[in-house]
Amino acid sequence: MKTVTLPKTKYEALKKQASLYEKIFRYSPERIFGTEIYSKKRIKEFLKEDKLDKKTRSRLQKLLSSL
């Protein structure tokens, strides 16, 4: 890990900016960015549904190889 030296005034300004950004992203992401937070159960459901059956996979591979 490298050490970086900054003047104290510059450090304090960066610290305040980081704090402001943290407040914005932490407390209002859903209103500003449309961010959704999913539970582990819901993520497992997404992963389960994100699979192709053999027939569909074969058709897709044929289609892609023809391009």
PASEBA-1860 file (N, C-alpha, C; in nm, 3 decimals):
! residues 67
1> MKTVTLPK> 0.085/-0.117/0.000/0.000/0.000/0.000/0.089/0.123/0.000 ~ 0.059/0.216/-0.087/0.137/0.339/-0.096/0.075/0.447/-0.009 ~ 0.157/0.533/0.042/0.113/0.645/0.125/0.110/0.771/0.039 ~ 0.000/0.845/0.052/-0.015/0.970/-0.021/-0.024/1.082/0.082 ~ 0.049/1.188/0.060/0.048/1.301/0.152/-0.027/1.417/0.089 ~ -0.122/1.472/0.165/-0.203/1.587/0.120/-0.197/1.696/0.225 ~ -0.210/1.820/0.182/-0.225/1.926/0.282/-0.355/1.904/0.360 ~ -0.356/1.942/0.485/-0.472/1.918/0.570/-0.599/1.983/0.514
9> TKYEALKK> -0.589/2.101/0.457/-0.706/2.169/0.401/-0.765/2.090/0.285 ~ -0.679/2.036/0.200/-0.724/1.955/0.086/-0.791/1.827/0.137 ~ -0.731/1.765/0.238/-0.787/1.643/0.298/-0.926/1.671/0.355 ~ -0.941/1.779/0.429/-1.070/1.813/0.489/-1.176/1.837/0.381 ~ -1.139/1.905/0.273/-1.233/1.930/0.164/-1.276/1.798/0.099 ~ -1.183/1.709/0.075/-1.216/1.579/0.016/-1.304/1.496/0.109 ~ -1.275/1.506/0.237/-1.354/1.433/0.338/-1.499/1.481/0.337 ~ -1.519/1.613/0.329/-1.655/1.668/0.324/-1.728/1.627/0.196
17> QASLYEKI> -1.656/1.628/0.084/-1.717/1.586/-0.043/-1.758/1.439/-0.036 ~ -1.671/1.355/0.018/-1.702/1.212/0.029/-1.824/1.190/0.118 ~ -1.832/1.267/0.226/-1.946/1.255/0.316/-2.076/1.294/0.246 ~ -2.070/1.399/0.167/-2.189/1.443/0.092/-2.232/1.335/-0.008 ~ -2.136/1.282/-0.084/-2.170/1.177/-0.181/-2.227/1.055/-0.111 ~ -2.171/1.020/0.003/-2.221/0.904/0.076/-2.366/0.925/0.118 ~ -2.398/1.044/0.167/-2.535/1.073/0.207/-2.630/1.065/0.089 ~ -2.589/1.118/-0.024/-2.674/1.115/-0.143/-2.699/0.971/-0.187
25> FRYSPERI> -2.594/0.892/-0.199/-2.609/0.755/-0.249/-2.673/0.662/-0.147 ~ -2.653/0.686/-0.020/-2.707/0.596/0.081/-2.855/0.620/0.107 ~ -2.899/0.744/0.108/-3.034/0.773/0.153/-3.137/0.797/0.044 ~ -3.094/0.814/-0.081/-3.195/0.840/-0.182/-3.168/0.769/-0.314 ~ -3.109/0.651/-0.315/-3.081/0.588/-0.445/-3.208/0.548/-0.520 ~ -3.310/0.502/-0.449/-3.430/0.458/-0.517/-3.504/0.573/-0.584 ~ -3.501/0.690/-0.524/-3.570/0.804/-0.585/-3.490/0.864/-0.699 ~ -3.360/0.867/-0.687/-3.277/0.930/-0.788/-3.242/0.835/-0.901
33> FGTEIYSK> -3.200/0.714/-0.866/-3.145/0.623/-0.965/-3.233/0.503/-0.997 ~ -3.343/0.487/-0.928/-3.428/0.371/-0.952/-3.364/0.241/-0.907 ~ -3.282/0.247/-0.803/-3.212/0.130/-0.753/-3.306/0.043/-0.670 ~ -3.299/-0.087/-0.693/-3.376/-0.180/-0.613/-3.282/-0.269/-0.535 ~ -3.321/-0.304/-0.415/-3.240/-0.392/-0.333/-3.315/-0.524/-0.319 ~ -3.250/-0.634/-0.358/-3.314/-0.764/-0.358/-3.265/-0.850/-0.242 ~ -3.354/-0.932/-0.191/-3.317/-1.026/-0.085/-3.240/-1.143/-0.149 ~ -3.173/-1.223/-0.065/-3.099/-1.339/-0.116/-3.194/-1.438/-0.182
41> KRIKEFLK> -3.314/-1.450/-0.127/-3.413/-1.541/-0.186/-3.450/-1.496/-0.327 ~ -3.472/-1.366/-0.345/-3.510/-1.314/-0.476/-3.396/-1.329/-0.576 ~ -3.272/-1.310/-0.532/-3.157/-1.328/-0.620/-3.148/-1.473/-0.666 ~ -3.174/-1.567/-0.576/-3.173/-1.709/-0.614/-3.280/-1.737/-0.719 ~ -3.396/-1.672/-0.706/-3.503/-1.689/-0.805/-3.457/-1.637/-0.942 ~ -3.390/-1.521/-0.943/-3.339/-1.467/-1.069/-3.240/-1.563/-1.133 ~ -3.148/-1.616/-1.053/-3.046/-1.706/-1.106/-3.108/-1.835/-1.159 ~ -3.211/-1.884/-1.092/-3.280/-2.006/-1.136/-3.348/-1.983/-1.271
49> EDKLDKKT> -3.408/-1.866/-1.288/-3.479/-1.835/-1.412/-3.384/-1.792/-1.524 ~ -3.260/-1.768/-1.492/-3.163/-1.719/-1.589/-3.086/-1.834/-1.654 ~ -3.155/-1.943/-1.682/-3.092/-2.059/-1.744/-3.174/-2.101/-1.867 ~ -3.104/-2.153/-1.967/-3.171/-2.201/-2.088/-3.183/-2.352/-2.083 ~ -3.294/-2.402/-2.136/-3.303/-2.547/-2.150/-3.219/-2.589/-2.271 ~ -3.195/-2.719/-2.284/-3.105/-2.769/-2.389/-3.157/-2.737/-2.529 ~ -3.286/-2.749/-2.549/-3.345/-2.722/-2.680/-3.324/-2.576/-2.721 ~ -3.354/-2.485/-2.631/-3.338/-2.343/-2.659/-3.192/-2.308/-2.680
57> RSRLQKLL> -3.104/-2.364/-2.597/-2.961/-2.337/-2.610/-2.910/-2.384/-2.746 ~ -2.954/-2.500/-2.790/-2.913/-2.552/-2.920/-2.959/-2.461/-3.033 ~ -3.083/-2.418/-3.028/-3.136/-2.328/-3.130/-3.060/-2.197/-3.132 ~ -3.029/-2.145/-3.015/-2.955/-2.020/-3.006/-2.814/-2.034/-3.062 ~ -2.747/-2.145/-3.031/-2.612/-2.167/-3.083/-2.614/-2.177/-3.235 ~ -2.712/-2.245/-3.292/-2.724/-2.253/-3.437/-2.747/-2.115/-3.499 ~ -2.834/-2.038/-3.436/-2.863/-1.903/-3.486/-2.737/-1.816/-3.481 ~ -2.666/-1.820/-3.370/-2.546/-1.737/-3.357/-2.435/-1.781/-3.450
65> SSL> -2.422/-1.910/-3.473/-2.316/-1.957/-3.562/-2.347/-1.921/-3.707 ~ -2.472/-1.899/-3.741/-2.506/-1.863/-3.878/-2.479/-1.715/-3.908 ~ -2.454/-1.638/-3.805/-2.431/-1.494/-3.825/-2.291/-1.466/-3.867
END
